[in-house]
Amino acid sequence: MTELRRVMISIPDQMLEEIDSFAATEKLSRSQFFRDAMGNYIENCKHQAFVESMRKGYEEMAVINLTLAEEGLYEEMTGRE
């Protein structure tokens, strides 16, 4: 198992009550709840970064594809290469 390190965080009382309630419902310790929540948050951030990089890539390729299509259409219409 991965070595665990103890950290200290500060959160509002109301949030801690909600966390404890969720953890109890899921039969998790507070620590496990935080590990799971942070793991989910990190994975979500990585996924969002991946989606954004794909979006940018598709936008860049769209410009290139349009240019190539226009050049091909021009060549077809004029008989030039």
C-alpha positions in Angstrom: 0.0 0.0 0.0 1.1 3.6 -0.6 2.7 5.3 2.3 0.2 7.7 3.9 1.1 11.1 5.3 -0.9 13.2 7.7 -1.9 16.7 6.6 -3.9 19.4 8.3 -6.7 21.3 6.5 -9.2 23.9 7.6 -12.8 23.8 6.5 -16.0 25.4 7.7 -18.1 23.6 10.3 -21.1 23.2 8.0 -19.0 21.5 5.4 -17.4 19.2 7.9 -20.9 18.1 9.1 -21.9 17.4 5.5 -18.6 15.4 4.9 -19.1 13.4 8.0 -22.7 12.7 7.0 -21.7 11.5 3.5 -18.8 9.5 4.9 -21.1 7.8 7.3 -23.6 7.0 4.6 -20.9 5.5 2.4 -19.3 3.7 5.5 -16.0 5.5 4.9 -13.7 7.1 7.4 -13.2 10.8 7.1 -9.7 10.2 5.8 -10.9 7.8 3.1 -13.6 10.2 2.1 -11.0 13.0 1.6 -8.7 10.6 -0.3 -11.6 9.6 -2.6 -12.8 13.1 -3.1 -9.3 14.4 -3.9 -8.6 11.5 -6.2 -11.9 12.3 -8.1 -11.0 16.0 -8.2 -7.6 15.3 -9.7 -9.0 12.9 -12.3 -11.7 15.4 -13.2 -9.0 18.1 -13.7 -6.9 15.8 -15.8 -9.9 14.9 -17.9 -10.9 18.5 -18.4 -7.4 19.4 -19.5 -7.4 16.4 -22.0 -10.8 17.5 -23.4 -9.5 21.1 -23.7 -6.4 20.0 -25.5 -8.5 17.8 -27.9 -10.9 20.8 -28.5 -7.9 23.0 -29.4 -6.5 20.3 -31.6 -9.7 19.8 -33.5 -10.0 23.6 -34.0 -6.5 23.8 -35.4 -7.2 20.8 -37.7 -10.4 22.4 -38.9 -8.5 25.4 -40.2 -5.9 23.1 -41.9 -8.7 20.9 -43.4 -10.6 23.9 -44.7 -7.4 25.2 -46.3 -6.7 21.9 -48.0 -10.3 21.5 -49.1 -10.3 25.0 -50.6 -7.0 24.3 -52.4 -8.4 21.0 -53.8 -11.6 22.7 -54.9 -9.6 25.5 -56.6 -7.4 23.0 -58.4 -10.5 21.0 -59.5 -12.2 24.1 -60.8 -9.2 25.6 -62.6 -7.5 22.3 -63.6 -4.3 23.6 -61.9 -2.2 21.9 -59.3 
